[in-house]
């Protein structure tokens, strides 16, 4: 289901296949949500619509590798928190904002649309909302569904016990975290649209179609 300031009806897969004949330009859609919520699938769908990907998580992952550490979920959380502590809670959002502005400055008139993944702290949102055309999409699901997805997707960073997964999910939500740490719960609270991804992939596609329609309508105002 989708929550937003206005009600949204379900769309058809024909829209997803590009039969609407329109491509949105100049938008920035930020994604926030816990792991296994479906953000990665939403990102792929937006890329198929012509959005260019940029990820806060990729910046953290690169820093983990630069330090010669193993890329694990805990290591990503720790180093991400360290970056926010040293540079301010919004540092990753600031870097993404500057990257987008720099690329747009080098390509004036290109009107690129961006999908921004990995938003985990409200201060990051503060910087990203300074970008014209920015909308925040929260993706969520019940915890038991998240745990099942994590166990079934087979990533190296997910080969842990149920109790360890629950601990990571709580930390990601912001429980026991400092203000500069991961605060996905607070980010979800600021979302312009909230998508509960607890159905099929087709359901998710339809939800994304309808969100894009609402975003496009508001962008044109």
N, C-alpha and C positions, 0 to 999 in steps of 0.2 A: 504494500500500500504506500501511498504518497501523502505527505502532509505539506501544505504550503499555505500562503495567504489566500489562495483561491482554490476552488475545487477543480479536480482534473479527471477527465474521463479516459478510459482505456483506448489505445490506438490499435492499429492493425500492423501486421508484419510487412504489408506493402509499403507503408511509410518508411520502415526501417531499410528497405532495399533501395531507397533513394527515389521512389516514384513521386515524391512531393515536388521534385524539380527545383528545390531551393537549397542553398548552402549558406549557413550563417557565418558571418565574418566579423572579426574583431572582438569576439567574446573571450572571456577568461572564466572557465569553470573550475573551481577548486573542489577537491574531493577530501572528505574526512570520514573516519569510521575505524572501527577496530579491525584487526587482522581477520581474514576470511569472511568479512561482511559482504564482499563482492565488488569492492572498489576496482580491483584489477580487471574484472569483466566490463565494468562501466567504462573504464579507461580505454579498453580495446574497442568498444563500440563507438566512443567519441573519436578515436583515431580513424576509424573507418569513415566517419563523417567529415574527415579533413582536419581535425584538431591536432595540433602539435603538442607532444608530451613534454612536460618538465616535472621533475620529482624532487621533493625535499629529501625523501628517503635515499635517493641515489647520491645526494651530496654527503649524507651521513655514511653510506656504504663506502664511498670513495675514501673518506677520512679513516674509516676502520682499516681498510687495506693499506693506506699510506702509513699507518702506524704499525703495520705488520701483524695485526690481530686477526684471529679467525672471525669470519662474518657469521655471528650467531645472533639470535633475537636479543639476548641479554646484552651482548656487546654493542649492538646497534642502539639499544635504549640508553646504555651508560654513556656512550660517546656522544649521542645526540643531546643528552642532558648536559654533558660537559660543554658542548659547543654553545648551548643556550645560556649556560651559567657564565661563560667567559665573554660572550658577545651580546648578551641580552636575550630574553625569552623569544623575541621575534626575529633573531638573526637569520634563520633559514628562510623565512618569508621575505626578509629584506633582500637577501642574495638573489632569490628567485625574481622578485620585483625588478631588481637592477638588471638581471640577465634578460628578462623580457623587454624592458625599456631599451636596453642596448641593442638588441636584435631588431626591434622595431625602428630604432633610430637609424640603423644601417640600411634598413629596407623601407624607407618612407612610402606610404601608399599601398603597402602589401596587404594590410588589414588581416594579419594572421589571427586565427582563433587558437587558444591554448587550453589544454587540460592540465591542471596543476595537482599532482598527487602527493600524498604523504603529509597532509596538514595535521598537526597534533598539538598545537598550542595556540590559544586565542590571540597571543601577541603576533603570531605569524599572520593571522587573519587581518589584524589591524593594518599591517603593511600592504597586504594583497588587495584590500578594499580600496586602496588608493589608485589601483589600476582601473581605467575605464572599462566598463562592460564586465565587471567581476560579479560572479554569483557563486555561492557556496552550497554544495550538495552534500548532505550527510547520508551515509549508507549504513544501515544497521540490521541486526537480526538477533533473535533470542540466543542467550549464551550457549545452551545445549546444541543448537544448530551450528554455532561457530566452532564448538569443540569437535563435533562430528566432521565438519569440513576440514579442519586443521589436521585431524588424524588421517583423513582419507586422501589428502592432496599430495602427501609423500615428499615434501621438501625436507632437505637436510636439517634446517633450523626448526622443524616441527616434530622431530623424533624425540618427543619427551612425554612424560606421564600426564594423565588428566589433571592432577593437582598442580603440576608445573604450568600447564596451559592456563588453568584458572588464575594462577598467580600472575602470569604475564598479561592476561586480559584485564585483571583488576588494575595492574600498574599502568597499562596503556590507557585505561579509562580515567586515571588520575588519582586513584586511591593510594594514599601513602606517598605520593609524589610531591616534590616542591613546586612552587609556582612556575619555575622555569622548566619543569619536567614535562612529561607527556600528560596532556589534559584533554583527551579525546571527548570525554563527556561534556566539558565546557565548550568545545568546538561544535559538537552536535547541537548544543543549545543555541548557537548563533547561526545555524544553517538556514538558508533561504528556502530550501526544499529538503525534506526528509523522506528517504526511500527505505521502506522495510523490505529487505530482500529475503523472503522466506518461501518463495515459490520456485517455479521453473525458470530456466534461462529465457524462454519465450516471454514469461511474465516480466522478467527484468528488462528485456528489450522493449516491451510495450511501455513500461514505466518510463524508461529513458527517453523514448520518443515523445511522450507527453510532456515531460519536463523540458525538453528542448523546445517544444512548441511554446510553452509558457515563457521560457527565457527569451526566445526570439521576440515574442509579443512585447515583453517589457523592455527589451533592448531597442525596439523601434520607436518607443515613446519619446 
